[in-house]
Every structure is written in C-alpha cells, then in structure tokens.
Amino acid sequence: MLPGAGGNVANLVAYNEAKRNSKTPEKFGKGEVDGVVAPETANNAVGGGGLIRC
C-alpha cells in the first residue's frame, strides 16, 4: 500500500480490514482472536516494505 509506512499503519489497516470482513464484528475489542492475529501478521510482514526507499 504505502512503501515504508511502518508497523503502525500496517496494524491499523489490518485490524480495520479484519473487522470489516468479519461475520461477527461486534466481538472485536473483546478478545476476538482475529483482532489479534491480523495486526500481528501485518506487523511481521512490515520488514520488507520498510526497506523500500523512494
């Protein structure tokens, strides 16, 4: 999406998309496992994009 944007942006986008695509979005913020897994996965994937310099 945005090269070099960093982990914070990736976490916010991943959480928002997981909640938006969930069948039970009302459970987010109350321990829903998808709300934890999506940002952590995005955080681990940030390394490559963080190395891109424009």
PDB file with one MODEL, atoms N, CA, C and O in Angstrom:
MODEL        1
ATOM      1  N   MET A   1       0.819  -1.181   0.000  1.00  0.00           N
ATOM      2  CA  MET A   1       0.000   0.000   0.000  1.00  0.00           C
ATOM      3  C   MET A   1       0.869   1.253   0.000  1.00  0.00           C
ATOM      4  O   MET A   1       0.923   1.973  -0.997  1.00  0.00           O
ATOM      5  N   LEU A   2       1.540   1.512   1.102  1.00  0.00           N
ATOM      6  CA  LEU A   2       2.443   2.655   1.200  1.00  0.00           C
ATOM      7  C   LEU A   2       3.829   2.145   1.560  1.00  0.00           C
ATOM      8  O   LEU A   2       4.050   1.706   2.689  1.00  0.00           O
ATOM      9  N   PRO A   3       4.754   2.193   0.631  1.00  0.00           N
ATOM     10  CA  PRO A   3       6.093   1.684   0.936  1.00  0.00           C
ATOM     11  C   PRO A   3       6.721   2.438   2.099  1.00  0.00           C
ATOM     12  O   PRO A   3       6.723   3.669   2.125  1.00  0.00           O
ATOM     13  N   GLY A   4       7.248   1.697   3.052  1.00  0.00           N
ATOM     14  CA  GLY A   4       7.949   2.298   4.165  1.00  0.00           C
ATOM     15  C   GLY A   4       7.047   2.990   5.170  1.00  0.00           C
ATOM     16  O   GLY A   4       7.537   3.780   5.976  1.00  0.00           O
ATOM     17  N   ALA A   5       5.735   2.722   5.155  1.00  0.00           N
ATOM     18  CA  ALA A   5       4.820   3.400   6.076  1.00  0.00           C
ATOM     19  C   ALA A   5       5.031   2.938   7.511  1.00  0.00           C
ATOM     20  O   ALA A   5       4.806   3.711   8.442  1.00  0.00           O
ATOM     21  N   GLY A   6       5.451   1.717   7.707  1.00  0.00           N
ATOM     22  CA  GLY A   6       5.759   1.234   9.046  1.00  0.00           C
ATOM     23  C   GLY A   6       4.680   0.365   9.657  1.00  0.00           C
ATOM     24  O   GLY A   6       3.604   0.160   9.096  1.00  0.00           O
ATOM     25  N   GLY A   7       5.019  -0.138  10.837  1.00  0.00           N
ATOM     26  CA  GLY A   7       4.156  -1.078  11.533  1.00  0.00           C
ATOM     27  C   GLY A   7       2.853  -0.494  12.034  1.00  0.00           C
ATOM     28  O   GLY A   7       1.828  -1.176  12.035  1.00  0.00           O
ATOM     29  N   ASN A   8       2.877   0.751  12.456  1.00  0.00           N
ATOM     30  CA  ASN A   8       1.652   1.354  12.995  1.00  0.00           C
ATOM     31  C   ASN A   8       0.543   1.401  11.955  1.00  0.00           C
ATOM     32  O   ASN A   8      -0.596   1.028  12.236  1.00  0.00           O
ATOM     33  N   VAL A   9       0.874   1.854  10.767  1.00  0.00           N
ATOM     34  CA  VAL A   9      -0.126   1.941   9.696  1.00  0.00           C
ATOM     35  C   VAL A   9      -0.582   0.543   9.296  1.00  0.00           C
ATOM     36  O   VAL A   9      -1.774   0.313   9.089  1.00  0.00           O
ATOM     37  N   ALA A  10       0.355  -0.385   9.186  1.00  0.00           N
ATOM     38  CA  ALA A  10       0.010  -1.758   8.809  1.00  0.00           C
ATOM     39  C   ALA A  10      -0.926  -2.389   9.829  1.00  0.00           C
ATOM     40  O   ALA A  10      -1.873  -3.081   9.456  1.00  0.00           O
ATOM     41  N   ASN A  11      -0.669  -2.158  11.110  1.00  0.00           N
ATOM     42  CA  ASN A  11      -1.529  -2.719  12.151  1.00  0.00           C
ATOM     43  C   ASN A  11      -2.940  -2.146  12.098  1.00  0.00           C
ATOM     44  O   ASN A  11      -3.915  -2.885  12.228  1.00  0.00           O
ATOM     45  N   LEU A  12      -3.052  -0.854  11.912  1.00  0.00           N
ATOM     46  CA  LEU A  12      -4.372  -0.222  11.851  1.00  0.00           C
ATOM     47  C   LEU A  12      -5.173  -0.700  10.647  1.00  0.00           C
ATOM     48  O   LEU A  12      -6.364  -0.990  10.761  1.00  0.00           O
ATOM     49  N   VAL A  13      -4.524  -0.782   9.503  1.00  0.00           N
ATOM     50  CA  VAL A  13      -5.212  -1.233   8.287  1.00  0.00           C
ATOM     51  C   VAL A  13      -5.628  -2.693   8.424  1.00  0.00           C
ATOM     52  O   VAL A  13      -6.746  -3.055   8.058  1.00  0.00           O
ATOM     53  N   ALA A  14      -4.739  -3.535   8.947  1.00  0.00           N
ATOM     54  CA  ALA A  14      -5.056  -4.955   9.092  1.00  0.00           C
ATOM     55  C   ALA A  14      -6.212  -5.177  10.059  1.00  0.00           C
ATOM     56  O   ALA A  14      -7.100  -5.983   9.785  1.00  0.00           O
ATOM     57  N   TYR A  15      -6.209  -4.472  11.185  1.00  0.00           N
ATOM     58  CA  TYR A  15      -7.292  -4.611  12.160  1.00  0.00           C
ATOM     59  C   TYR A  15      -8.619  -4.157  11.557  1.00  0.00           C
ATOM     60  O   TYR A  15      -9.642  -4.824  11.708  1.00  0.00           O
ATOM     61  N   ASN A  16      -8.586  -3.024  10.876  1.00  0.00           N
ATOM     62  CA  ASN A  16      -9.807  -2.496  10.270  1.00  0.00           C
ATOM     63  C   ASN A  16     -10.365  -3.454   9.223  1.00  0.00           C
ATOM     64  O   ASN A  16     -11.573  -3.684   9.176  1.00  0.00           O
ATOM     65  N   GLU A  17      -9.509  -4.003   8.398  1.00  0.00           N
ATOM     66  CA  GLU A  17      -9.969  -4.932   7.360  1.00  0.00           C
ATOM     67  C   GLU A  17     -10.482  -6.236   7.965  1.00  0.00           C
ATOM     68  O   GLU A  17     -11.470  -6.793   7.486  1.00  0.00           O
ATOM     69  N   ALA A  18      -9.825  -6.722   9.003  1.00  0.00           N
ATOM     70  CA  ALA A  18     -10.291  -7.949   9.656  1.00  0.00           C
ATOM     71  C   ALA A  18     -11.669  -7.728  10.265  1.00  0.00           C
ATOM     72  O   ALA A  18     -12.542  -8.590  10.165  1.00  0.00           O
ATOM     73  N   LYS A  19     -11.862  -6.583  10.891  1.00  0.00           N
ATOM     74  CA  LYS A  19     -13.163  -6.269  11.497  1.00  0.00           C
ATOM     75  C   LYS A  19     -14.233  -6.075  10.427  1.00  0.00           C
ATOM     76  O   LYS A  19     -15.365  -6.536  10.575  1.00  0.00           O
ATOM     77  N   ARG A  20     -13.865  -5.392   9.357  1.00  0.00           N
ATOM     78  CA  ARG A  20     -14.824  -5.123   8.275  1.00  0.00           C
ATOM     79  C   ARG A  20     -15.277  -6.407   7.589  1.00  0.00           C
ATOM     80  O   ARG A  20     -16.436  -6.515   7.190  1.00  0.00           O
ATOM     81  N   ASN A  21     -14.384  -7.377   7.448  1.00  0.00           N
ATOM     82  CA  ASN A  21     -14.698  -8.624   6.755  1.00  0.00           C
ATOM     83  C   ASN A  21     -15.193  -9.737   7.675  1.00  0.00           C
ATOM     84  O   ASN A  21     -15.503 -10.834   7.211  1.00  0.00           O
ATOM     85  N   SER A  22     -15.267  -9.462   8.965  1.00  0.00           N
ATOM     86  CA  SER A  22     -15.681 -10.470   9.930  1.00  0.00           C
ATOM     87  C   SER A  22     -17.190 -10.679   9.903  1.00  0.00           C
ATOM     88  O   SER A  22     -17.959  -9.763   9.610  1.00  0.00           O
ATOM     89  N   LYS A  23     -17.591 -11.906  10.215  1.00  0.00           N
ATOM     90  CA  LYS A  23     -19.023 -12.211  10.337  1.00  0.00           C
ATOM     91  C   LYS A  23     -19.557 -11.740  11.686  1.00  0.00           C
ATOM     92  O   LYS A  23     -20.766 -11.580  11.857  1.00  0.00           O
ATOM     93  N   THR A  24     -18.650 -11.518  12.649  1.00  0.00           N
ATOM     94  CA  THR A  24     -19.047 -11.070  13.983  1.00  0.00           C
ATOM     95  C   THR A  24     -18.193  -9.873  14.416  1.00  0.00           C
ATOM     96  O   THR A  24     -17.392 -10.002  15.342  1.00  0.00           O
ATOM     97  N   PRO A  25     -18.346  -8.714  13.770  1.00  0.00           N
ATOM     98  CA  PRO A  25     -17.513  -7.560  14.112  1.00  0.00           C
ATOM     99  C   PRO A  25     -17.785  -7.002  15.510  1.00  0.00           C
ATOM    100  O   PRO A  25     -16.950  -6.281  16.057  1.00  0.00           O
ATOM    101  N   GLU A  26     -18.923  -7.322  16.085  1.00  0.00           N
ATOM    102  CA  GLU A  26     -19.232  -6.817  17.418  1.00  0.00           C
ATOM    103  C   GLU A  26     -18.346  -7.437  18.503  1.00  0.00           C
ATOM    104  O   GLU A  26     -18.267  -6.910  19.612  1.00  0.00           O
ATOM    105  N   LYS A  27     -17.682  -8.552  18.189  1.00  0.00           N
ATOM    106  CA  LYS A  27     -16.790  -9.203  19.157  1.00  0.00           C
ATOM    107  C   LYS A  27     -15.403  -8.576  19.194  1.00  0.00           C
ATOM    108  O   LYS A  27     -14.620  -8.861  20.100  1.00  0.00           O
ATOM    109  N   PHE A  28     -15.093  -7.730  18.226  1.00  0.00           N
ATOM    110  CA  PHE A  28     -13.772  -7.100  18.194  1.00  0.00           C
ATOM    111  C   PHE A  28     -13.655  -6.122  19.358  1.00  0.00           C
ATOM    112  O   PHE A  28     -14.603  -5.405  19.677  1.00  0.00           O
ATOM    113  N   GLY A  29     -12.489  -6.103  19.984  1.00  0.00           N
ATOM    114  CA  GLY A  29     -12.273  -5.273  21.166  1.00  0.00           C
ATOM    115  C   GLY A  29     -12.634  -5.996  22.453  1.00  0.00           C
ATOM    116  O   GLY A  29     -12.527  -5.434  23.543  1.00  0.00           O
ATOM    117  N   LYS A  30     -13.065  -7.247  22.321  1.00  0.00           N
ATOM    118  CA  LYS A  30     -13.456  -8.046  23.484  1.00  0.00           C
ATOM    119  C   LYS A  30     -12.725  -9.384  23.509  1.00  0.00           C
ATOM    120  O   LYS A  30     -13.174 -10.328  24.158  1.00  0.00           O
ATOM    121  N   GLY A  31     -11.597  -9.464  22.803  1.00  0.00           N
ATOM    122  CA  GLY A  31     -10.812 -10.687  22.820  1.00  0.00           C
ATOM    123  C   GLY A  31     -10.971 -11.577  21.605  1.00  0.00           C
ATOM    124  O   GLY A  31     -10.517 -12.721  21.618  1.00  0.00           O
ATOM    125  N   GLU A  32     -11.595 -11.086  20.570  1.00  0.00           N
ATOM    126  CA  GLU A  32     -11.735 -11.866  19.328  1.00  0.00           C
ATOM    127  C   GLU A  32     -10.345 -12.172  18.775  1.00  0.00           C
ATOM    128  O   GLU A  32      -9.534 -11.266  18.584  1.00  0.00           O
ATOM    129  N   VAL A  33     -10.076 -13.446  18.519  1.00  0.00           N
ATOM    130  CA  VAL A  33      -8.739 -13.862  18.097  1.00  0.00           C
ATOM    131  C   VAL A  33      -8.342 -13.233  16.752  1.00  0.00           C
ATOM    132  O   VAL A  33      -7.165 -12.943  16.541  1.00  0.00           O
ATOM    133  N   ASP A  34      -9.285 -13.023  15.855  1.00  0.00           N
ATOM    134  CA  ASP A  34      -8.972 -12.407  14.563  1.00  0.00           C
ATOM    135  C   ASP A  34      -8.485 -10.973  14.729  1.00  0.00           C
ATOM    136  O   ASP A  34      -7.706 -10.484  13.911  1.00  0.00           O
ATOM    137  N   GLY A  35      -8.933 -10.304  15.766  1.00  0.00           N
ATOM    138  CA  GLY A  35      -8.484  -8.939  16.038  1.00  0.00           C
ATOM    139  C   GLY A  35      -7.057  -8.874  16.549  1.00  0.00           C
ATOM    140  O   GLY A  35      -6.448  -7.804  16.557  1.00  0.00           O
ATOM    141  N   VAL A  36      -6.521 -10.000  16.973  1.00  0.00           N
ATOM    142  CA  VAL A  36      -5.134 -10.072  17.429  1.00  0.00           C
ATOM    143  C   VAL A  36      -4.241 -10.605  16.313  1.00  0.00           C
ATOM    144  O   VAL A  36      -3.137 -10.106  16.095  1.00  0.00           O
ATOM    145  N   VAL A  37      -4.726 -11.612  15.620  1.00  0.00           N
ATOM    146  CA  VAL A  37      -3.926 -12.276  14.585  1.00  0.00           C
ATOM    147  C   VAL A  37      -3.636 -11.350  13.402  1.00  0.00           C
ATOM    148  O   VAL A  37      -2.506 -11.310  12.916  1.00  0.00           O
ATOM    149  N   ALA A  38      -4.624 -10.620  12.941  1.00  0.00           N
ATOM    150  CA  ALA A  38      -4.436  -9.763  11.763  1.00  0.00           C
ATOM    151  C   ALA A  38      -3.355  -8.694  11.979  1.00  0.00           C
ATOM    152  O   ALA A  38      -2.468  -8.573  11.135  1.00  0.00           O
ATOM    153  N   PRO A  39      -3.388  -7.914  13.067  1.00  0.00           N
ATOM    154  CA  PRO A  39      -2.335  -6.920  13.263  1.00  0.00           C
ATOM    155  C   PRO A  39      -0.952  -7.534  13.483  1.00  0.00           C
ATOM    156  O   PRO A  39       0.051  -6.980  13.035  1.00  0.00           O
ATOM    157  N   GLU A  40      -0.897  -8.675  14.172  1.00  0.00           N
ATOM    158  CA  GLU A  40       0.397  -9.324  14.393  1.00  0.00           C
ATOM    159  C   GLU A  40       0.983  -9.837  13.082  1.00  0.00           C
ATOM    160  O   GLU A  40       2.191  -9.748  12.863  1.00  0.00           O
ATOM    161  N   THR A  41       0.139 -10.366  12.221  1.00  0.00           N
ATOM    162  CA  THR A  41       0.605 -10.820  10.910  1.00  0.00           C
ATOM    163  C   THR A  41       1.108  -9.644  10.095  1.00  0.00           C
ATOM    164  O   THR A  41       2.152  -9.739   9.450  1.00  0.00           O
ATOM    165  N   ALA A  42       0.384  -8.542  10.116  1.00  0.00           N
ATOM    166  CA  ALA A  42       0.816  -7.346   9.391  1.00  0.00           C
ATOM    167  C   ALA A  42       2.123  -6.811   9.959  1.00  0.00           C
ATOM    168  O   ALA A  42       2.985  -6.358   9.206  1.00  0.00           O
ATOM    169  N   ASN A  43       2.276  -6.858  11.265  1.00  0.00           N
ATOM    170  CA  ASN A  43       3.499  -6.396  11.904  1.00  0.00           C
ATOM    171  C   ASN A  43       4.700  -7.215  11.445  1.00  0.00           C
ATOM    172  O   ASN A  43       5.781  -6.668  11.226  1.00  0.00           O
ATOM    173  N   ASN A  44       4.514  -8.523  11.301  1.00  0.00           N
ATOM    174  CA  ASN A  44       5.604  -9.383  10.843  1.00  0.00           C
ATOM    175  C   ASN A  44       5.916  -9.188   9.362  1.00  0.00           C
ATOM    176  O   ASN A  44       7.036  -9.457   8.929  1.00  0.00           O
ATOM    177  N   ALA A  45       4.950  -8.729   8.588  1.00  0.00           N
ATOM    178  CA  ALA A  45       5.136  -8.543   7.153  1.00  0.00           C
ATOM    179  C   ALA A  45       5.712  -7.177   6.796  1.00  0.00           C
ATOM    180  O   ALA A  45       6.021  -6.930   5.631  1.00  0.00           O
ATOM    181  N   VAL A  46       5.860  -6.299   7.760  1.00  0.00           N
ATOM    182  CA  VAL A  46       6.301  -4.923   7.507  1.00  0.00           C
ATOM    183  C   VAL A  46       7.780  -4.834   7.119  1.00  0.00           C
ATOM    184  O   VAL A  46       8.177  -3.902   6.420  1.00  0.00           O
ATOM    185  N   GLY A  47       8.572  -5.764   7.552  1.00  0.00           N
ATOM    186  CA  GLY A  47      10.026  -5.698   7.334  1.00  0.00           C
ATOM    187  C   GLY A  47      10.439  -5.410   5.914  1.00  0.00           C
ATOM    188  O   GLY A  47      11.261  -4.523   5.682  1.00  0.00           O
ATOM    189  N   GLY A  48       9.897  -6.130   4.961  1.00  0.00           N
ATOM    190  CA  GLY A  48      10.261  -5.930   3.546  1.00  0.00           C
ATOM    191  C   GLY A  48       9.862  -4.575   3.022  1.00  0.00           C
ATOM    192  O   GLY A  48      10.644  -3.917   2.335  1.00  0.00           O
ATOM    193  N   GLY A  49       8.659  -4.149   3.336  1.00  0.00           N
ATOM    194  CA  GLY A  49       8.183  -2.846   2.871  1.00  0.00           C
ATOM    195  C   GLY A  49       8.909  -1.692   3.517  1.00  0.00           C
ATOM    196  O   GLY A  49       9.034  -0.622   2.921  1.00  0.00           O
ATOM    197  N   GLY A  50       9.394  -1.894   4.738  1.00  0.00           N
ATOM    198  CA  GLY A  50      10.131  -0.854   5.440  1.00  0.00           C
ATOM    199  C   GLY A  50      11.497  -0.572   4.835  1.00  0.00           C
ATOM    200  O   GLY A  50      12.082   0.483   5.078  1.00  0.00           O
ATOM    201  N   LEU A  51      12.002  -1.507   4.054  1.00  0.00           N
ATOM    202  CA  LEU A  51      13.316  -1.330   3.424  1.00  0.00           C
ATOM    203  C   LEU A  51      13.249  -0.552   2.131  1.00  0.00           C
ATOM    204  O   LEU A  51      14.281  -0.119   1.620  1.00  0.00           O
ATOM    205  N   ILE A  52      12.055  -0.363   1.588  1.00  0.00           N
ATOM    206  CA  ILE A  52      11.899   0.344   0.311  1.00  0.00           C
ATOM    207  C   ILE A  52      12.084   1.845   0.533  1.00  0.00           C
ATOM    208  O   ILE A  52      11.445   2.447   1.395  1.00  0.00           O
ATOM    209  N   ARG A  53      12.938   2.406  -0.233  1.00  0.00           N
ATOM    210  CA  ARG A  53      13.176   3.868  -0.169  1.00  0.00           C
ATOM    211  C   ARG A  53      12.777   4.477  -1.499  1.00  0.00           C
ATOM    212  O   ARG A  53      13.123   3.956  -2.559  1.00  0.00           O
ATOM    213  N   CYS A  54      12.062   5.559  -1.441  1.00  0.00           N
ATOM    214  CA  CYS A  54      11.642   6.230  -2.671  1.00  0.00           C
ATOM    215  C   CYS A  54      12.638   7.313  -3.054  1.00  0.00           C
ATOM    216  O   CYS A  54      12.454   7.991  -4.065  1.00  0.00           O
TER     217      CYS A  54
ENDMDL
END
